[in-house]
Amino acid sequence: MQNYTDLLSGLLECYSPSTHERSASEYLVSQMKSLGYDHAYVDDTNSAVGILGDGPKTIVLLGHIDTVAGFIPVEAKDGKLYGRGSVDAKGPLATFASAAALAGRQPGWRIVVFGAVEEEYTTSRGAKSAARQFMPELCVIGEPSQWDRITLGYKGRVLLEYKLTRALSHTAGRDRNAPELAVAYWNTINNYFAEFNEDREKVFDQVLCTLRSIETQDDGFHEIVNMTLGFRLPLDMPPDALKPIALNLNANPNMTEIEFRGDEIAYRAERNTPLTRLFNNAIRDQGGKPGYVYKTGTSDMNTVGHIWNCPIVAYGPGDSNLDHTPQEHIVIAEYHNAINVLANVLRNLNSV
């Protein structure tokens, strides 16, 4: 399976931070053509699409081809392959492209490999393009879960952009300055949801708050604070339910502007479906013990799950603790295991 390792290595060499994915998509399309796909093309969002078979039923293997910024030199060392995206999520995407080729065409099925753009942005343009082009019976999202586990859920998300403007006053004065007022708002928000989470033991059921950034400035007459807060949301707290809470906790509405963006509704897939059973059997056949994971982040499952409403899981090799880190790498043996697992799933589609 060395050629499949080469496929991933070449994909890692194509630096593709969000909105700059074209060259990586062209590379993946060329690889899928050489592997014998019936159709392979770059769509109008610059996402890479490969199709095997023409049956009436469709399975979409939806990975993402963009990465966060920061190129990591591609290097194979001690059984590991280093590179930006090796885990999140070119490793899973290369697994999809390789496993489909290894399994080959399946009677009655169309296998679609989709390398989506802008998953790391709040736009998810690639996944939205996939949702327009296909309406599958089954879907697998390409995200790292380790080769012997499948992911069944992702939390929702909303980002809050906060701007406070206040007239300058002497630093020896007794009034709170703009940074102190902004920090007070953050503390109020954080304390509110800490209390909200008290009776919720599972992290997947909690609201997780983060202070993403804060910066201050003044123009000689006013001091200004810009702050971004992030919220990871459970199933019973969609973005539209959190927003009025955040607005009501703002003690200085006359000084502040608050905007929201990046809305994603949490999604949890069914645990007992024909697709999960296929994966469980394939993992056991490869010598593993299947496990289930629920993630605190978001993925393209949030985007397409509510639209396609079909059996869906996320799967892919790699340790998600390495996502976005300078040490990002994948264990090559795990990558090969994942290819074999997914190929086995595809070979058994007609048992669904």
GUZA-872311 format. One line per field, with one value per residue (C-alpha): residue number from 1; residue in one letter; x, y, z. Coordinates in steps of 0.001 Angstrom, whole numbers, plus 500000, padded with zeros to 6 digits. Layout:
<pts>
n: c(NUM,...)
res: c(A,...)
u: c(X,...)
v: c(Y,...)
w: c(Z,...)
</pts>
This chain:
<pts>
n: c(1,2,3,4,5,6,7,8,9,10,11,12,13,14,15,16,17,18,19,20,21,22,23,24,25,26,27,28,29,30,31,32,33,34,35,36,37,38,39,40,41,42,43,44,45,46,47,48,49,50,51,52,53,54,55,56,57,58,59,60,61,62,63,64,65,66,67,68,69,70,71,72,73,74,75,76,77,78,79,80,81,82,83,84,85,86,87,88,89,90,91,92,93,94,95,96,97,98,99,100,101,102,103,104,105,106,107,108,109,110,111,112,113,114,115,116,117,118,119,120,121,122,123,124,125,126,127,128,129,130,131,132,133,134,135,136,137,138,139,140,141,142,143,144,145,146,147,148,149,150,151,152,153,154,155,156,157,158,159,160,161,162,163,164,165,166,167,168,169,170,171,172,173,174,175,176,177,178,179,180,181,182,183,184,185,186,187,188,189,190,191,192,193,194,195,196,197,198,199,200,201,202,203,204,205,206,207,208,209,210,211,212,213,214,215,216,217,218,219,220,221,222,223,224,225,226,227,228,229,230,231,232,233,234,235,236,237,238,239,240,241,242,243,244,245,246,247,248,249,250,251,252,253,254,255,256,257,258,259,260,261,262,263,264,265,266,267,268,269,270,271,272,273,274,275,276,277,278,279,280,281,282,283,284,285,286,287,288,289,290,291,292,293,294,295,296,297,298,299,300,301,302,303,304,305,306,307,308,309,310,311,312,313,314,315,316,317,318,319,320,321,322,323,324,325,326,327,328,329,330,331,332,333,334,335,336,337,338,339,340,341,342,343,344,345,346,347,348,349,350,351,352)
res: c(M,Q,N,Y,T,D,L,L,S,G,L,L,E,C,Y,S,P,S,T,H,E,R,S,A,S,E,Y,L,V,S,Q,M,K,S,L,G,Y,D,H,A,Y,V,D,D,T,N,S,A,V,G,I,L,G,D,G,P,K,T,I,V,L,L,G,H,I,D,T,V,A,G,F,I,P,V,E,A,K,D,G,K,L,Y,G,R,G,S,V,D,A,K,G,P,L,A,T,F,A,S,A,A,A,L,A,G,R,Q,P,G,W,R,I,V,V,F,G,A,V,E,E,E,Y,T,T,S,R,G,A,K,S,A,A,R,Q,F,M,P,E,L,C,V,I,G,E,P,S,Q,W,D,R,I,T,L,G,Y,K,G,R,V,L,L,E,Y,K,L,T,R,A,L,S,H,T,A,G,R,D,R,N,A,P,E,L,A,V,A,Y,W,N,T,I,N,N,Y,F,A,E,F,N,E,D,R,E,K,V,F,D,Q,V,L,C,T,L,R,S,I,E,T,Q,D,D,G,F,H,E,I,V,N,M,T,L,G,F,R,L,P,L,D,M,P,P,D,A,L,K,P,I,A,L,N,L,N,A,N,P,N,M,T,E,I,E,F,R,G,D,E,I,A,Y,R,A,E,R,N,T,P,L,T,R,L,F,N,N,A,I,R,D,Q,G,G,K,P,G,Y,V,Y,K,T,G,T,S,D,M,N,T,V,G,H,I,W,N,C,P,I,V,A,Y,G,P,G,D,S,N,L,D,H,T,P,Q,E,H,I,V,I,A,E,Y,H,N,A,I,N,V,L,A,N,V,L,R,N,L,N,S,V)
u: c(500000,503009,501255,498515,501155,502597,499118,498860,502411,501778,498554,500396,502947,500089,499775,496070,494920,491253,490388,493650,492749,492782,496188,495479,492122,493729,496331,493692,491598,494638,495307,491703,491833,495010,493306,490547,487676,484877,484679,486949,486713,487165,483765,482897,483914,487377,486381,487700,485129,485680,482988,483147,480140,476746,474232,470934,472204,474893,477385,479245,482664,482888,486331,487892,490945,491651,493825,494618,497557,501173,503129,504841,507634,506472,508664,508346,510178,509937,506763,505072,504224,504514,502725,499992,496699,498099,495499,493042,492004,493978,494788,491085,490491,493358,491925,488644,490258,492468,489802,487318,489954,490910,487298,486388,482925,480087,476949,474028,476118,477718,480708,481476,484712,484375,487291,485492,486940,486631,485732,488201,486336,482820,481627,481749,481423,482534,480066,477257,478277,478155,474680,473517,475039,474073,471357,472981,471631,474783,477486,480917,482585,486394,487693,490260,488810,491654,491257,489223,486649,483809,482453,478705,478293,479634,478696,477215,478921,478403,480958,480245,481976,481991,483037,483002,483736,484134,485307,488867,489345,492371,493984,493881,490084,487742,485648,486329,488220,487161,489308,487979,484382,485045,486696,483750,481389,483511,483514,479729,479232,481682,480143,476613,477422,479554,476370,474348,476739,476741,474253,475570,478223,478960,481023,478913,475897,477621,478046,481789,482953,486301,487846,489215,490839,490863,492581,492445,493213,492499,492317,493089,489419,487978,489242,488009,487984,487329,486750,485747,484022,483424,480670,480486,476864,474929,471895,469429,471172,471087,472672,469322,468749,472175,472097,469401,471153,474436,472695,470830,474083,475609,475661,476735,474477,474877,478631,478720,478026,477487,477272,477079,478511,479500,476239,476281,473597,474845,474345,474227,473866,472016,474202,472553,472316,473353,476346,477612,477225,479316,482070,481958,482315,485108,487070,486773,487902,491011,491733,490375,487747,485180,484432,482207,483241,481360,483433,483394,484251,482306,482685,480898,478550,476896,476319,475049,473582,470457,470012,470648,469025,470635,472813,476048,479307,482678,485733,489421,492845,494827,494963,492718,494861,497385,494889,496305,499538,503143,503762,500898,501598,499898,501088,501462,500339,497155,496498,496775,494489,491864,492061,491424,488518,486794,487426,485754,482774,482426,482687,479735,477397,474952,474379,472701)
v: c(500000,502264,504087,505126,506530,508431,509786,511229,512543,514362,515823,517122,518806,520861,523602,524422,526734,527682,529639,528471,524867,524803,523188,520478,519713,519481,517084,514858,514822,513733,510945,509730,509665,507573,505200,504497,506634,506981,510738,513189,516962,520199,521791,525484,525900,524363,521169,517862,515259,511647,509125,505335,503432,504584,502665,504092,504310,506756,506862,510146,510088,513750,514898,518343,519405,522718,523079,525724,527963,526989,524691,521717,520120,516732,513984,510255,509340,506416,505093,508482,510938,514599,517438,520015,518198,514709,514349,517184,516117,515148,511816,510860,512293,510272,507254,507837,508162,505101,502858,503522,502591,499473,498324,499163,499604,498039,496817,499161,501905,505188,505947,509662,510983,514700,516874,519958,523447,525898,523447,525236,528497,529268,529254,525465,526225,522764,520870,523140,522386,518645,519072,520703,518042,514840,513255,510056,507009,506876,509376,509172,512404,512480,513440,511792,509332,506766,503761,501672,504271,506138,509558,509975,513582,517125,520085,523228,526621,530348,533167,536484,539665,542308,545936,548433,552134,554457,558066,558266,559215,559648,556390,557588,557876,555507,554456,551097,551419,549744,546597,546074,546381,543872,541405,541823,540834,537765,536770,537187,534987,532372,532236,531985,528927,527362,527330,526130,523153,522122,519253,518179,515519,514857,517474,516881,518225,521375,524890,525479,529112,530427,533880,533670,537113,540562,543769,547392,550722,554428,557397,560079,560573,557077,553710,550715,547007,544289,540799,537484,534838,531285,528938,525182,524192,521057,519678,521592,524966,526015,529351,531159,530095,531300,534700,536362,535063,536651,539938,540038,539526,542636,545315,548118,548015,551764,551382,548094,546514,542740,540609,536849,534648,531083,529476,525676,523453,520415,517025,513525,510516,507332,504711,501570,501861,499656,501983,501735,497952,497847,499828,497744,494532,495965,497193,493773,492068,494265,493154,496203,496790,499349,502428,505506,509135,512419,515498,518946,520638,520971,519331,519134,516660,519732,521123,518095,515926,518037,518192,514604,512940,509598,507205,509101,508686,510412,508251,508606,507720,510030,511415,514480,515849,516684,518804,522248,521624,522119,518391,517174,513688,510403,506880,505243,501806,503370,505050,501666,500053,502723,502179,498460,499120,501523,499318,496477,498742,499619,495980,495150,497970,495533,493946,497207)
w: c(500000,499514,496671,499082,501428,498481,497701,501213,501184,497908,499251,502315,500063,498565,501183,501296,504094,503843,500666,498993,498193,494379,493860,496442,494814,491388,492799,494436,491256,489236,491738,491632,487835,487947,490419,487909,489127,486565,487056,488890,488790,490702,491303,491295,494953,494260,496085,494709,493651,492576,491618,491302,489929,488762,490902,492113,495702,496827,499672,500114,501754,502734,503849,503799,501871,503617,506706,509258,508405,509003,506696,508354,506275,505014,506439,507086,510283,512712,511109,511208,508452,509452,507669,508076,507621,508182,510935,510282,507816,504720,506372,506537,503041,501554,503386,501542,498113,498698,500241,497444,494863,496844,497182,493588,492119,494086,492266,492780,494399,493458,495709,495948,497478,498206,499360,500680,500966,503867,506621,508893,508207,509382,505751,505024,501298,500239,502407,501251,497661,498396,499891,496657,494383,496186,498316,499616,501382,503568,504550,506162,507332,507170,510614,512898,515377,515324,513056,515512,516590,514934,515852,516263,517328,517236,519377,517901,517821,517784,517905,519636,518449,521195,520789,523658,523139,526113,526519,527816,531443,533690,534739,538361,538187,539979,536964,535368,532113,528880,529259,532792,531571,528796,531175,533567,530760,529962,533634,533842,530778,532020,535496,534094,532003,534725,536822,533821,533474,537134,536728,533323,533791,530111,528294,525181,527120,528409,527033,526678,526635,525444,525225,521692,521466,523067,521970,523123,521493,521877,519506,522088,522907,523240,524398,522422,523197,520605,521966,520435,522542,521362,522505,521910,522257,523267,521470,523665,523278,519607,518672,518662,522285,523461,521783,523966,527090,526010,525190,528504,530439,528885,531615,529261,526201,525559,525108,523219,519862,519819,516692,516217,513457,512637,513759,513815,515354,517285,515674,517151,514842,515683,517306,515895,512112,509184,508700,512276,512103,508926,510630,513809,511806,509640,512664,514320,511098,511183,514776,516596,519266,518052,520132,519854,520226,520699,519882,521475,518177,514943,511538,508228,509924,511466,507964,506023,508779,509168,505364,504304,507320,506500,508525,509107,511027,511096,510575,509904,511239,513471,516990,517172,520019,517281,515310,514472,516410,515212,515805,513586,512248,511483,512209,508807,510037,511432,508097,506348,508930,508301,504532,505047,507415,505052,502010,503915,504689,501005,499893,502143,501142,499630,503043,504133)
</pts>
